[in-house]
Amino acid sequence: MHSGSELVCVQLVKSICLPILLYAIEAVQPARSTLLMLDNILNRSDFRIFGCSNADDICFTRAMTNLACIEDIAHYRHLVFLRRFASSVPWASAIVHTLEF
């Protein structure tokens, strides 16, 4: 295997798999169990790419490759969605103000 192939695989996960896994997640608020299940998918891909099975090693490789937690990504995307919605519809700011916490 080639030395850069792991990083190429991580980039493919980020550019192809994450958009599919997170499709329209900003429009709904999934349950925490759903977010943990999606995060486990990323942990499994990390395990397959780097061959590490220890939870600390997986956390380290995800941090070094900038592969964030699904819960953080979903929360950020939801906030961006609400802000764009509030700016595009004049009366939506009252709704969005009550939804943000």
C-alpha positions as CSV (number, residue, x, y, z in Angstrom):
1,M,0.0,0.0,0.0
2,H,1.1,3.5,-0.7
3,S,1.9,5.9,2.1
4,G,-0.7,8.5,1.1
5,S,-3.5,6.1,0.5
6,E,-4.9,6.4,4.0
7,L,-5.3,10.1,3.6
8,V,-6.8,9.7,0.2
9,C,-9.4,7.3,1.7
10,V,-10.2,9.7,4.5
11,Q,-10.7,12.5,1.9
12,L,-13.0,10.2,-0.1
13,V,-15.0,9.5,3.1
14,K,-15.3,13.3,3.7
15,S,-16.2,14.2,0.1
16,I,-18.4,11.2,-0.8
17,C,-19.7,9.3,2.2
18,L,-20.4,12.2,4.6
19,P,-22.7,14.1,2.2
20,I,-24.7,10.9,1.7
21,L,-24.9,10.1,5.4
22,L,-25.8,13.7,6.3
23,Y,-28.3,14.4,3.5
24,A,-30.9,16.8,4.8
25,I,-29.9,16.3,8.4
26,E,-30.0,20.1,9.0
27,A,-33.8,20.1,8.3
28,V,-34.6,17.6,11.0
29,Q,-33.4,17.0,14.5
30,P,-32.5,13.3,14.6
31,A,-32.4,11.4,17.9
32,R,-29.1,11.2,19.8
33,S,-29.1,7.4,19.1
34,T,-29.3,8.1,15.4
35,L,-26.4,10.5,15.6
36,L,-24.4,7.9,17.6
37,M,-25.1,5.3,15.0
38,L,-23.9,7.6,12.2
39,D,-20.8,8.4,14.3
40,N,-20.2,4.7,14.7
41,I,-20.2,4.3,10.9
42,L,-17.3,6.8,10.8
43,N,-15.5,5.0,13.6
44,R,-15.8,1.8,11.6
45,S,-14.4,3.4,8.4
46,D,-11.5,4.8,10.5
47,F,-10.9,1.3,11.8
48,R,-10.9,0.0,8.2
49,I,-8.6,2.7,6.9
50,F,-6.0,2.8,9.7
51,G,-6.5,-0.6,11.3
52,C,-6.8,0.7,14.8
53,S,-9.3,-0.8,17.1
54,N,-8.6,1.1,20.4
55,A,-11.2,3.9,21.0
56,D,-8.4,6.4,21.9
57,D,-6.5,5.6,18.6
58,I,-9.7,6.1,16.6
59,C,-10.3,9.5,18.4
60,F,-6.7,10.5,17.7
61,T,-6.8,9.6,14.0
62,R,-10.2,11.4,13.6
63,A,-8.8,14.5,15.3
64,M,-5.7,14.4,13.1
65,T,-7.6,14.0,9.9
66,N,-10.2,16.6,11.0
67,L,-13.1,14.1,10.8
68,A,-15.4,15.7,13.4
69,C,-18.1,14.1,15.4
70,I,-21.4,13.7,13.6
71,E,-23.3,15.3,16.5
72,D,-21.2,18.5,16.1
73,I,-21.5,18.5,12.3
74,A,-25.3,18.1,12.6
75,H,-25.6,20.8,15.2
76,Y,-23.6,23.2,13.1
77,R,-25.5,22.5,9.9
78,H,-28.8,22.9,11.7
79,L,-27.8,26.3,13.0
80,V,-26.7,27.4,9.5
81,F,-30.0,26.1,8.1
82,L,-32.0,28.1,10.7
83,R,-30.0,31.3,10.0
84,R,-30.5,31.0,6.3
85,F,-34.2,30.3,6.7
86,A,-34.6,33.3,9.0
87,S,-32.8,35.6,6.5
88,S,-34.8,34.3,3.5
89,V,-38.3,34.5,4.9
90,P,-39.3,37.8,6.6
91,W,-41.6,36.3,9.3
92,A,-39.3,33.3,9.9
93,S,-37.1,35.2,12.4
94,A,-39.8,34.8,15.1
95,I,-39.9,31.1,14.6
96,V,-36.1,30.6,14.4
97,H,-35.6,32.7,17.5
98,T,-37.8,30.3,19.5
99,L,-36.0,27.2,18.0
100,E,-32.4,28.2,18.7
101,F,-31.1,27.2,22.1
